[in-house]
Amino acid sequence: MSDGTGSPRPPRGPASGGPKGRPRPQRPSGQRRNTSAKGAGSSKAAVPAGVAARRLAVEALVRIDAEGAYANLTLPSMLARSSLDQRDRAFATELVYGTTRMRRACDWLVDRFLPDPDRIDDATRAWLRIGAFQLAFLDTPPHAAVGATVEAAPRRISGLCNAVLRRVSSSLPVTWPSEQVRLSQPDWILELLSADLGPEDAIAALEAMNRSATSTVRDDGYVQDLASQWVVAAAEVTIGDLVLDMCAAPGGKATALAAAGARVVAADVRPSRVELIADNARRLSLAADSFMVLAADGTAPPLRPGVFDKVLLDAPCSGLGALRRRPDARWRITPGDVDMLAALQRRLLAAAIPLVRPGGDLIFSVCTVSRAESLDIDGWLLAEHPGLVALDPPGGAWTALGRGALLLPQRADTDGMYLLRLRVPASTDDEGSSR
């Protein structure tokens, strides 16, 4: 799965992605004027900047919720076309990502005061959600949250927004009807993680993933979550190592491996994603003779067996450890996806093991915390490939799990991650995995 990385740090602004570690923006007063509302879903007449930011946020939310667009793709392109200043871009980003995360909680807050919630159209629903989000989760003063939202909303629904949001404001704080609603999660996610982690750790993890993602910048300027950086560190590459990153896009771990002195083959199944890896390598000025990109199916890689010193499989996964970074993921993933992705991880591992040279290492990582994609994968490997030797799990914020280690998002304000390091015996006869 994508490893919580972005491209090297751009010159400015959240147009490069989601809300990564910026300080909480000052709330627009609504008095500054924006001479063009391009991209904000409004006319070309001058409008208050706070109005333009809210209109852009609502337009993005409609695309995400009603049309199925991805937040991390839709919002940056809309911001790039807008003339919002840096502060209002940050505010619009906070509204879109935060409201998307807290959608279920926001709906519960407003639906109590709607005579027929099912008849509310998508745009009206988005306006009510951003108002409720400001009131309940941004600590925006009620008069500012209600007044600015009503001012920005279309006139046809301004009366409804005013009435409902005022009642939401007067009802706070609330007693939530369930933990699932309070945490704004589908029922199945809380149930799954409670069973896999225990209720206390599950709730703490989901609370952590309802906060905006922090921003960590590597020495080379690449924005990458610390959890992903720690996976690369755990690979323990030395200068000259030949390393395969099997599912490398967008390239964060592969470029970090190259920066550590490895010769890297960065592969991904989709050509468009391979181009993204290549673009990131060029931006970081990585030498072509030490960094090669390849479009290849990881379940049947067209590579010579037994030649790589290290193989990193940062596998496609449910992303249940990275919900803060992918705000709409919780509404897209289904319980069946977890099992389907675990099956894919097993196929990728079966293809990866023969590529490692005798005495070399296989590093498996996923940005999820589900048992099916962590401890159960370890159990499968132990049964199917008993000769692989488990290396010591990392310490620090990591918690030992089976032969690997789990990083919960609440431990160090990172993405959740599972990591397992295995060594292929120096003699292939000892591996005992011909099945």
C-alpha positions as a Markdown table, in Angstrom:
| # | Residue | x | y | z |
|---|---|---|---|---|
| 1 | Met | 0.0 | 0.0 | 0.0 |
| 2 | Ser | 1.0 | 3.6 | -0.3 |
| 3 | Asp | 3.4 | 4.3 | 2.5 |
| 4 | Gly | 2.3 | 7.6 | 3.8 |
| 5 | Thr | 4.7 | 9.4 | 1.6 |
| 6 | Gly | 4.4 | 12.4 | -0.6 |
| 7 | Ser | 6.7 | 13.9 | -3.2 |
| 8 | Pro | 9.7 | 16.0 | -2.1 |
| 9 | Arg | 8.5 | 19.0 | -0.2 |
| 10 | Pro | 7.0 | 21.6 | -2.7 |
| 11 | Pro | 7.8 | 25.3 | -2.4 |
| 12 | Arg | 4.6 | 25.9 | -0.4 |
| 13 | Gly | 1.3 | 24.8 | 0.8 |
| 14 | Pro | -1.2 | 22.1 | 1.3 |
| 15 | Ala | -1.9 | 21.9 | -2.4 |
| 16 | Ser | 0.6 | 19.0 | -2.4 |
| 17 | Gly | -1.6 | 16.8 | -0.3 |
| 18 | Gly | -3.6 | 16.5 | 3.0 |
| 19 | Pro | -3.1 | 18.3 | 6.3 |
| 20 | Lys | 0.4 | 17.2 | 7.2 |
| 21 | Gly | 1.5 | 18.7 | 10.5 |
| 22 | Arg | 0.7 | 22.3 | 9.9 |
| 23 | Pro | -0.3 | 24.4 | 13.0 |
| 24 | Arg | -4.0 | 24.9 | 13.5 |
| 25 | Pro | -4.9 | 27.7 | 11.1 |
| 26 | Gln | -6.3 | 30.9 | 12.4 |
| 27 | Arg | -9.9 | 31.0 | 11.4 |
| 28 | Pro | -10.8 | 33.5 | 8.7 |
| 29 | Ser | -12.8 | 36.4 | 10.0 |
| 30 | Gly | -14.7 | 36.7 | 6.8 |
| 31 | Gln | -13.7 | 40.3 | 6.4 |
| 32 | Arg | -10.7 | 39.9 | 4.1 |
| 33 | Arg | -11.7 | 40.0 | 0.5 |
| 34 | Asn | -10.6 | 37.6 | -2.2 |
| 35 | Thr | -10.8 | 39.2 | -5.6 |
| 36 | Ser | -11.3 | 35.9 | -7.4 |
| 37 | Ala | -13.3 | 32.9 | -6.1 |
| 38 | Lys | -11.9 | 30.7 | -8.9 |
| 39 | Gly | -12.3 | 27.0 | -7.9 |
| 40 | Ala | -14.6 | 28.0 | -4.9 |
| 41 | Gly | -17.9 | 27.3 | -6.6 |
| 42 | Ser | -18.9 | 31.0 | -6.6 |
| 43 | Ser | -19.2 | 33.9 | -9.0 |
| 44 | Lys | -16.3 | 36.0 | -10.1 |
| 45 | Ala | -17.4 | 38.9 | -7.9 |
| 46 | Ala | -15.3 | 39.6 | -4.8 |
| 47 | Val | -16.3 | 37.5 | -1.9 |
| 48 | Pro | -14.9 | 37.3 | 1.7 |
| 49 | Ala | -12.0 | 34.8 | 1.8 |
| 50 | Gly | -13.7 | 32.7 | 4.5 |
| 51 | Val | -16.7 | 32.3 | 2.2 |
| 52 | Ala | -14.6 | 31.2 | -0.7 |
| 53 | Ala | -12.8 | 28.7 | 1.5 |
| 54 | Arg | -16.1 | 27.2 | 2.7 |
| 55 | Arg | -17.5 | 27.0 | -0.8 |
| 56 | Leu | -14.5 | 25.2 | -2.1 |
| 57 | Ala | -14.7 | 22.8 | 0.8 |
| 58 | Val | -18.3 | 22.0 | 0.1 |
| 59 | Glu | -17.6 | 21.5 | -3.6 |
| 60 | Ala | -14.9 | 19.1 | -2.7 |
| 61 | Leu | -17.0 | 17.2 | -0.2 |
| 62 | Val | -19.8 | 16.7 | -2.7 |
| 63 | Arg | -17.3 | 15.2 | -5.1 |
| 64 | Ile | -15.9 | 12.9 | -2.4 |
| 65 | Asp | -19.1 | 11.8 | -0.8 |
| 66 | Ala | -21.6 | 11.8 | -3.7 |
| 67 | Glu | -19.3 | 11.2 | -6.7 |
| 68 | Gly | -16.8 | 8.8 | -5.1 |
| 69 | Ala | -13.7 | 11.0 | -5.7 |
| 70 | Tyr | -10.6 | 10.5 | -3.6 |
| 71 | Ala | -9.9 | 13.3 | -1.1 |
| 72 | Asn | -6.2 | 13.3 | -1.6 |
| 73 | Leu | -6.5 | 13.7 | -5.3 |
| 74 | Thr | -9.5 | 16.0 | -5.6 |
| 75 | Leu | -8.7 | 18.6 | -3.0 |
| 76 | Pro | -5.1 | 19.4 | -4.1 |
| 77 | Ser | -6.2 | 20.0 | -7.7 |
| 78 | Met | -9.0 | 22.3 | -6.6 |
| 79 | Leu | -6.7 | 24.3 | -4.3 |
| 80 | Ala | -4.2 | 24.6 | -7.1 |
| 81 | Arg | -6.8 | 26.2 | -9.4 |
| 82 | Ser | -8.1 | 28.5 | -6.6 |
| 83 | Ser | -6.8 | 31.9 | -5.6 |
| 84 | Leu | -7.1 | 31.3 | -1.9 |
| 85 | Asp | -4.2 | 32.5 | 0.2 |
| 86 | Gln | -2.1 | 30.1 | 2.3 |
| 87 | Arg | -4.2 | 30.5 | 5.4 |
| 88 | Asp | -7.5 | 29.9 | 3.7 |
| 89 | Arg | -6.1 | 26.9 | 1.8 |
| 90 | Ala | -5.1 | 25.4 | 5.2 |
| 91 | Phe | -8.6 | 26.2 | 6.5 |
| 92 | Ala | -10.3 | 24.6 | 3.4 |
| 93 | Thr | -8.1 | 21.5 | 3.9 |
| 94 | Glu | -9.0 | 21.2 | 7.5 |
| 95 | Leu | -12.7 | 21.4 | 6.7 |
| 96 | Val | -12.5 | 18.8 | 3.9 |
| 97 | Tyr | -10.3 | 16.3 | 5.7 |
| 98 | Gly | -11.8 | 16.8 | 9.1 |
| 99 | Thr | -15.4 | 16.7 | 7.9 |
| 100 | Thr | -14.7 | 13.6 | 5.8 |
| 101 | Arg | -13.2 | 11.8 | 8.9 |
| 102 | Met | -16.0 | 12.9 | 11.2 |
| 103 | Arg | -18.9 | 12.4 | 8.7 |
| 104 | Arg | -20.9 | 10.0 | 10.8 |
| 105 | Ala | -20.6 | 12.1 | 13.9 |
| 106 | Cys | -21.6 | 15.2 | 12.0 |
| 107 | Asp | -24.6 | 13.5 | 10.5 |
| 108 | Trp | -25.8 | 12.4 | 13.9 |
| 109 | Leu | -25.4 | 16.0 | 15.2 |
| 110 | Val | -27.6 | 17.5 | 12.5 |
| 111 | Asp | -30.1 | 14.7 | 11.8 |
| 112 | Arg | -31.6 | 15.2 | 15.2 |
| 113 | Phe | -33.0 | 18.5 | 14.0 |
| 114 | Leu | -34.1 | 17.6 | 10.5 |
| 115 | Pro | -37.7 | 16.6 | 9.9 |
| 116 | Asp | -36.7 | 14.1 | 7.2 |
| 117 | Pro | -32.9 | 13.6 | 6.9 |
| 118 | Asp | -33.2 | 11.2 | 4.0 |
| 119 | Arg | -34.6 | 14.0 | 1.8 |
| 120 | Ile | -31.6 | 16.3 | 2.2 |
| 121 | Asp | -29.7 | 16.7 | -1.1 |
| 122 | Asp | -25.9 | 16.1 | -1.3 |
| 123 | Ala | -24.9 | 19.8 | -1.3 |
| 124 | Thr | -27.2 | 20.7 | 1.6 |
| 125 | Arg | -25.8 | 17.7 | 3.5 |
| 126 | Ala | -22.2 | 19.0 | 2.9 |
| 127 | Trp | -23.1 | 22.5 | 4.2 |
| 128 | Leu | -24.6 | 21.1 | 7.4 |
| 129 | Arg | -21.7 | 18.8 | 7.9 |
| 130 | Ile | -19.0 | 21.5 | 7.7 |
| 131 | Gly | -21.1 | 23.7 | 10.1 |
| 132 | Ala | -21.4 | 20.8 | 12.6 |
| 133 | Phe | -17.7 | 20.0 | 12.2 |
| 134 | Gln | -16.7 | 23.6 | 13.0 |
| 135 | Leu | -18.9 | 23.6 | 16.1 |
| 136 | Ala | -18.1 | 20.2 | 17.5 |
| 137 | Phe | -14.5 | 19.5 | 16.5 |
| 138 | Leu | -12.7 | 22.8 | 15.6 |
| 139 | Asp | -13.8 | 24.7 | 18.6 |
| 140 | Thr | -14.9 | 27.6 | 16.3 |
| 141 | Pro | -16.9 | 30.1 | 18.3 |
| 142 | Pro | -20.6 | 29.4 | 17.7 |
| 143 | His | -21.4 | 32.8 | 16.3 |
| 144 | Ala | -18.5 | 32.5 | 13.8 |
| 145 | Ala | -19.2 | 28.9 | 12.8 |
| 146 | Val | -22.9 | 29.5 | 12.2 |
| 147 | Gly | -22.7 | 33.0 | 10.8 |
| 148 | Ala | -19.9 | 32.3 | 8.4 |
| 149 | Thr | -21.4 | 29.0 | 7.2 |
| 150 | Val | -24.8 | 30.6 | 6.6 |
| 151 | Glu | -23.3 | 33.5 | 4.8 |
| 152 | Ala | -21.4 | 31.2 | 2.5 |
| 153 | Ala | -24.3 | 28.8 | 1.8 |
| 154 | Pro | -26.6 | 29.2 | -1.1 |
| 155 | Arg | -29.6 | 31.5 | -0.3 |
| 156 | Arg | -32.1 | 28.7 | -0.9 |
| 157 | Ile | -30.8 | 26.7 | 2.1 |
| 158 | Ser | -29.4 | 29.5 | 4.3 |
| 159 | Gly | -32.5 | 29.5 | 6.6 |
| 160 | Leu | -32.3 | 25.7 | 7.1 |
| 161 | Cys | -28.6 | 25.9 | 7.8 |
| 162 | Asn | -29.1 | 28.7 | 10.3 |
| 163 | Ala | -31.9 | 26.9 | 12.2 |
| 164 | Val | -30.2 | 23.5 | 12.3 |
| 165 | Leu | -26.7 | 24.7 | 13.2 |
| 166 | Arg | -28.0 | 27.0 | 15.9 |
| 167 | Arg | -29.7 | 24.0 | 17.5 |
| 168 | Val | -26.6 | 21.9 | 17.1 |
| 169 | Ser | -24.6 | 24.6 | 18.8 |
| 170 | Ser | -27.0 | 24.8 | 21.7 |
| 171 | Ser | -26.9 | 21.0 | 22.2 |
| 172 | Leu | -23.2 | 20.8 | 22.7 |
| 173 | Pro | -21.6 | 19.0 | 24.4 |
| 174 | Val | -23.5 | 15.9 | 23.7 |
| 175 | Thr | -23.8 | 12.3 | 24.9 |
| 176 | Trp | -23.0 | 10.2 | 21.9 |
| 177 | Pro | -25.3 | 7.3 | 21.2 |
| 178 | Ser | -22.4 | 4.9 | 20.7 |
| 179 | Glu | -18.6 | 4.7 | 20.4 |
| 180 | Gln | -18.9 | 4.1 | 16.7 |
| 181 | Val | -20.7 | 7.4 | 16.2 |
| 182 | Arg | -18.4 | 9.3 | 18.6 |
| 183 | Leu | -15.4 | 8.0 | 16.7 |
| 184 | Ser | -17.1 | 8.4 | 13.3 |
| 185 | Gln | -16.4 | 4.9 | 12.2 |
| 186 | Pro | -18.3 | 2.2 | 10.5 |
| 187 | Asp | -19.5 | -0.4 | 13.1 |
| 188 | Trp | -17.3 | -3.1 | 11.6 |
| 189 | Ile | -14.0 | -1.3 | 12.0 |
| 190 | Leu | -14.4 | -0.7 | 15.7 |
| 191 | Glu | -15.6 | -4.3 | 16.1 |
| 192 | Leu | -12.7 | -5.7 | 14.2 |
| 193 | Leu | -10.0 | -3.7 | 15.9 |
| 194 | Ser | -11.5 | -4.3 | 19.3 |
| 195 | Ala | -11.3 | -8.0 | 18.7 |
| 196 | Asp | -7.8 | -7.8 | 17.3 |
| 197 | Leu | -6.2 | -5.2 | 19.6 |
| 198 | Gly | -8.5 | -5.2 | 22.6 |
| 199 | Pro | -11.1 | -2.5 | 23.2 |
| 200 | Glu | -8.9 | 0.0 | 24.9 |
| 201 | Asp | -6.1 | 0.0 | 22.3 |
| 202 | Ala | -8.7 | 0.0 | 19.5 |
| 203 | Ile | -10.4 | 3.1 | 20.8 |
| 204 | Ala | -7.1 | 4.9 | 21.4 |
| 205 | Ala | -5.9 | 4.0 | 17.9 |
| 206 | Leu | -9.1 | 5.3 | 16.3 |
| 207 | Glu | -9.0 | 8.5 | 18.4 |
| 208 | Ala | -5.4 | 9.1 | 17.3 |
| 209 | Met | -6.4 | 8.5 | 13.7 |
| 210 | Asn | -9.1 | 11.2 | 14.0 |
| 211 | Arg | -6.4 | 13.8 | 14.4 |
| 212 | Ser | -4.7 | 15.5 | 11.4 |
| 213 | Ala | -1.5 | 13.7 | 10.3 |
| 214 | Thr | 1.7 | 15.2 | 11.4 |
| 215 | Ser | 4.4 | 16.2 | 8.9 |
| 216 | Thr | 7.9 | 14.8 | 9.0 |
| 217 | Val | 10.4 | 15.9 | 6.4 |
| 218 | Arg | 13.5 | 13.8 | 5.7 |
| 219 | Asp | 16.9 | 15.4 | 5.2 |
| 220 | Asp | 16.4 | 15.2 | 1.4 |
| 221 | Gly | 13.2 | 17.2 | 1.6 |
| 222 | Tyr | 10.8 | 14.3 | 1.1 |
| 223 | Val | 7.7 | 14.3 | 3.3 |
| 224 | Gln | 7.2 | 10.9 | 4.8 |
| 225 | Asp | 5.6 | 9.6 | 8.0 |
| 226 | Leu | 8.0 | 8.4 | 10.7 |
| 227 | Ala | 6.5 | 4.9 | 10.7 |
| 228 | Ser | 7.6 | 4.5 | 7.0 |
| 229 | Gln | 11.0 | 5.9 | 7.8 |
| 230 | Trp | 11.4 | 3.4 | 10.7 |
| 231 | Val | 10.6 | 0.5 | 8.3 |
| 232 | Val | 13.4 | 1.6 | 6.0 |
| 233 | Ala | 15.7 | 1.9 | 9.0 |
| 234 | Ala | 14.8 | -1.7 | 10.0 |
| 235 | Ala | 15.9 | -2.9 | 6.6 |
| 236 | Glu | 19.5 | -2.1 | 7.7 |
| 237 | Val | 20.9 | -1.7 | 4.2 |
| 238 | Thr | 24.6 | -1.2 | 3.7 |
| 239 | Ile | 26.3 | 0.7 | 0.9 |
| 240 | Gly | 26.1 | -1.3 | -2.3 |
| 241 | Asp | 23.3 | -3.6 | -1.3 |
| 242 | Leu | 21.0 | -4.7 | -4.1 |
| 243 | Val | 17.5 | -4.1 | -2.9 |
| 244 | Leu | 14.1 | -4.7 | -4.5 |
| 245 | Asp | 11.1 | -2.7 | -3.4 |
| 246 | Met | 8.3 | -4.8 | -4.8 |
| 247 | Cys | 5.3 | -2.5 | -4.3 |
| 248 | Ala | 7.2 | 0.8 | -4.3 |
| 249 | Ala | 4.8 | 3.5 | -5.4 |
| 250 | Pro | 4.8 | 6.4 | -4.7 |
| 251 | Gly | 8.5 | 5.8 | -4.0 |
| 252 | Gly | 9.1 | 7.1 | -0.4 |
| 253 | Lys | 10.7 | 3.9 | 0.9 |
| 254 | Ala | 12.6 | 3.2 | -2.3 |
| 255 | Thr | 14.2 | 6.6 | -2.5 |
| 256 | Ala | 15.1 | 6.4 | 1.2 |
| 257 | Leu | 16.8 | 3.1 | 0.6 |
| 258 | Ala | 18.8 | 4.6 | -2.3 |
| 259 | Ala | 19.7 | 7.6 | -0.1 |
| 260 | Ala | 21.2 | 5.0 | 2.4 |
| 261 | Gly | 23.5 | 3.8 | -0.3 |
| 262 | Ala | 21.6 | 0.8 | -1.7 |
| 263 | Arg | 21.2 | 0.0 | -5.4 |
| 264 | Val | 17.4 | -0.1 | -5.8 |
| 265 | Val | 15.0 | -1.7 | -8.1 |
| 266 | Ala | 11.6 | 0.0 | -7.5 |
| 267 | Ala | 8.7 | -2.0 | -9.0 |
| 268 | Asp | 5.0 | -1.5 | -9.1 |
| 269 | Val | 2.2 | -3.1 | -11.0 |
| 270 | Arg | 0.7 | 0.1 | -12.5 |
| 271 | Pro | 2.7 | 2.0 | -15.1 |
| 272 | Ser | 1.2 | 5.3 | -13.9 |
| 273 | Arg | 2.4 | 4.7 | -10.4 |
| 274 | Val | 5.9 | 3.7 | -11.8 |
| 275 | Glu | 6.0 | 7.1 | -13.4 |
| 276 | Leu | 5.3 | 8.7 | -10.0 |
| 277 | Ile | 8.3 | 6.7 | -8.5 |
| 278 | Ala | 10.5 | 7.9 | -11.4 |
| 279 | Asp | 9.4 | 11.5 | -10.9 |
| 280 | Asn | 10.2 | 11.4 | -7.3 |
| 281 | Ala | 13.6 | 9.9 | -8.0 |
| 282 | Arg | 14.4 | 12.7 | -10.5 |
| 283 | Arg | 13.4 | 15.4 | -8.0 |
| 284 | Leu | 15.7 | 13.9 | -5.5 |
| 285 | Ser | 18.5 | 13.7 | -8.1 |
| 286 | Leu | 19.1 | 9.9 | -7.6 |
| 287 | Ala | 21.7 | 8.4 | -9.9 |
| 288 | Ala | 20.2 | 6.4 | -12.8 |
| 289 | Asp | 22.7 | 3.7 | -12.4 |
| 290 | Ser | 21.7 | 3.1 | -8.8 |
| 291 | Phe | 17.9 | 3.5 | -9.0 |
| 292 | Met | 15.8 | 1.6 | -11.6 |
| 293 | Val | 12.1 | 1.6 | -11.9 |
| 294 | Leu | 10.1 | -1.3 | -13.2 |
| 295 | Ala | 6.4 | -2.0 | -14.1 |
| 296 | Ala | 5.8 | -5.5 | -13.0 |
| 297 | Asp | 3.2 | -7.7 | -11.3 |
| 298 | Gly | 4.6 | -8.5 | -7.9 |
| 299 | Thr | 2.9 | -11.9 | -7.9 |
| 300 | Ala | 4.9 | -13.0 | -10.9 |
| 301 | Pro | 8.0 | -10.7 | -11.0 |
| 302 | Pro | 10.2 | -11.0 | -14.2 |
| 303 | Leu | 13.4 | -11.0 | -12.1 |
| 304 | Arg | 16.2 | -13.5 | -11.5 |
| 305 | Pro | 15.8 | -15.5 | -8.3 |
| 306 | Gly | 18.3 | -15.4 | -5.5 |
| 307 | Val | 20.1 | -12.2 | -6.4 |
| 308 | Phe | 18.8 | -9.5 | -4.0 |
| 309 | Asp | 20.4 | -8.7 | -0.7 |
| 310 | Lys | 17.1 | -7.3 | 0.6 |
| 311 | Val | 13.6 | -7.5 | -0.6 |
| 312 | Leu | 11.1 | -5.0 | 0.8 |
| 313 | Leu | 7.5 | -5.9 | 0.5 |
| 314 | Asp | 5.5 | -2.9 | 1.6 |
| 315 | Ala | 2.3 | -4.7 | 0.6 |
| 316 | Pro | -1.1 | -3.5 | -0.5 |
| 317 | Cys | -3.3 | -3.5 | 2.6 |
| 318 | Ser | -6.5 | -2.3 | 4.1 |
| 319 | Gly | -4.8 | 0.9 | 5.5 |
| 320 | Leu | -6.5 | 0.6 | 8.8 |
| 321 | Gly | -3.4 | 2.0 | 10.5 |
| 322 | Ala | -3.3 | 5.1 | 8.3 |
| 323 | Leu | -6.9 | 6.4 | 8.5 |
| 324 | Arg | -5.8 | 9.8 | 9.6 |
| 325 | Arg | -3.9 | 10.3 | 6.4 |
| 326 | Arg | -6.6 | 8.9 | 4.2 |
| 327 | Pro | -9.8 | 10.5 | 5.6 |
| 328 | Asp | -12.2 | 8.8 | 3.2 |
| 329 | Ala | -10.7 | 5.3 | 3.5 |
| 330 | Arg | -12.9 | 4.3 | 6.4 |
| 331 | Trp | -16.0 | 4.8 | 4.2 |
| 332 | Arg | -14.5 | 2.9 | 1.2 |
| 333 | Ile | -13.0 | -0.2 | 2.9 |
| 334 | Thr | -15.3 | -3.2 | 3.5 |
| 335 | Pro | -14.7 | -6.3 | 5.8 |
| 336 | Gly | -14.2 | -8.4 | 2.7 |
| 337 | Asp | -11.4 | -6.2 | 1.6 |
| 338 | Val | -9.3 | -7.2 | 4.6 |
| 339 | Asp | -9.4 | -10.9 | 3.8 |
| 340 | Met | -8.9 | -10.2 | 0.1 |
| 341 | Leu | -5.8 | -8.1 | 0.7 |
| 342 | Ala | -4.4 | -10.6 | 3.2 |
| 343 | Ala | -4.7 | -13.3 | 0.4 |
| 344 | Leu | -2.9 | -11.0 | -2.0 |
| 345 | Gln | -0.1 | -10.4 | 0.6 |
| 346 | Arg | 0.4 | -14.2 | 0.9 |
| 347 | Arg | 0.8 | -14.4 | -2.9 |
| 348 | Leu | 3.2 | -11.5 | -3.0 |
| 349 | Leu | 5.3 | -13.1 | -0.2 |
| 350 | Ala | 5.4 | -16.4 | -2.0 |
| 351 | Ala | 6.8 | -14.6 | -5.0 |
| 352 | Ala | 9.2 | -12.5 | -3.0 |
| 353 | Ile | 11.0 | -15.2 | -1.0 |
| 354 | Pro | 12.7 | -16.9 | -4.0 |
| 355 | Leu | 14.2 | -13.5 | -5.1 |
| 356 | Val | 16.2 | -13.1 | -1.9 |
| 357 | Arg | 19.8 | -14.5 | -2.1 |
| 358 | Pro | 20.9 | -17.0 | 0.5 |
| 359 | Gly | 21.7 | -15.1 | 3.6 |
| 360 | Gly | 19.6 | -12.1 | 2.5 |
| 361 | Asp | 16.6 | -10.5 | 4.2 |
| 362 | Leu | 12.9 | -10.2 | 3.5 |
| 363 | Ile | 11.2 | -7.2 | 5.1 |
| 364 | Phe | 7.4 | -7.3 | 5.1 |
| 365 | Ser | 5.4 | -4.2 | 6.2 |
| 366 | Val | 1.8 | -3.0 | 6.0 |
| 367 | Cys | 0.2 | 0.2 | 7.2 |
| 368 | Thr | -2.6 | -1.6 | 9.0 |
| 369 | Val | -3.1 | -3.1 | 12.5 |
| 370 | Ser | -5.5 | -5.9 | 11.7 |
| 371 | Arg | -4.7 | -9.4 | 12.8 |
| 372 | Ala | -5.5 | -10.9 | 9.4 |
| 373 | Glu | -2.7 | -8.8 | 7.8 |
| 374 | Ser | -0.1 | -9.1 | 10.6 |
| 375 | Leu | -0.1 | -12.0 | 13.1 |
| 376 | Asp | -2.0 | -14.3 | 10.7 |
| 377 | Ile | 0.5 | -13.6 | 7.9 |
| 378 | Asp | 3.3 | -14.4 | 10.3 |
| 379 | Gly | 1.6 | -17.7 | 11.2 |
| 380 | Trp | 1.2 | -18.5 | 7.5 |
| 381 | Leu | 4.8 | -17.9 | 6.8 |
| 382 | Leu | 5.9 | -20.0 | 9.7 |
| 383 | Ala | 3.8 | -22.9 | 8.4 |
| 384 | Glu | 4.6 | -22.5 | 4.7 |
| 385 | His | 8.3 | -21.4 | 5.0 |
| 386 | Pro | 9.5 | -22.8 | 8.3 |
| 387 | Gly | 13.2 | -22.4 | 7.4 |
| 388 | Leu | 13.1 | -18.6 | 7.3 |
| 389 | Val | 14.8 | -17.1 | 10.3 |
| 390 | Ala | 13.0 | -14.3 | 12.2 |
| 391 | Leu | 15.2 | -11.3 | 13.0 |
| 392 | Asp | 14.7 | -9.4 | 16.2 |
| 393 | Pro | 11.8 | -7.0 | 16.0 |
| 394 | Pro | 12.6 | -3.3 | 16.5 |
| 395 | Gly | 12.2 | -1.7 | 20.0 |
| 396 | Gly | 11.1 | 1.8 | 20.9 |
| 397 | Ala | 7.5 | 2.5 | 20.2 |
| 398 | Trp | 7.1 | -0.9 | 18.5 |
| 399 | Thr | 5.3 | -3.7 | 20.4 |
| 400 | Ala | 6.4 | -7.3 | 19.7 |
| 401 | Leu | 3.6 | -9.3 | 17.9 |
| 402 | Gly | 4.4 | -12.8 | 17.0 |
| 403 | Arg | 7.8 | -12.7 | 15.4 |
| 404 | Gly | 7.3 | -9.2 | 14.2 |
| 405 | Ala | 6.3 | -5.9 | 15.7 |
| 406 | Leu | 3.2 | -3.6 | 15.7 |
| 407 | Leu | 3.3 | 0.2 | 15.8 |
| 408 | Leu | 0.0 | 1.6 | 17.1 |
| 409 | Pro | -0.7 | 5.2 | 16.0 |
| 410 | Gln | -1.2 | 6.4 | 19.5 |
| 411 | Arg | 2.2 | 5.3 | 20.6 |
| 412 | Ala | 4.3 | 7.9 | 18.7 |
| 413 | Asp | 1.8 | 10.0 | 16.7 |
| 414 | Thr | 2.6 | 8.0 | 13.5 |
| 415 | Asp | 0.7 | 5.8 | 11.1 |
| 416 | Gly | -0.1 | 2.3 | 12.4 |
| 417 | Met | 2.3 | -0.3 | 11.0 |
| 418 | Tyr | 3.2 | -4.0 | 11.2 |
| 419 | Leu | 6.8 | -5.1 | 10.4 |
| 420 | Leu | 8.3 | -8.5 | 10.1 |
| 421 | Arg | 11.9 | -9.2 | 9.2 |
| 422 | Leu | 13.0 | -12.7 | 8.0 |
| 423 | Arg | 16.4 | -14.0 | 6.8 |
| 424 | Val | 16.8 | -16.7 | 4.1 |
| 425 | Pro | 19.2 | -19.3 | 5.4 |
| 426 | Ala | 22.7 | -19.2 | 3.8 |
| 427 | Ser | 22.0 | -22.7 | 2.5 |
| 428 | Thr | 18.8 | -23.0 | 0.5 |
| 429 | Asp | 18.6 | -26.6 | 1.5 |
| 430 | Asp | 17.9 | -25.5 | 5.1 |
| 431 | Glu | 14.9 | -23.4 | 4.1 |
| 432 | Gly | 12.5 | -26.3 | 3.9 |
| 433 | Ser | 9.9 | -24.4 | 2.0 |
| 434 | Ser | 9.5 | -26.3 | -1.3 |
| 435 | Arg | 5.7 | -26.3 | -0.9 |
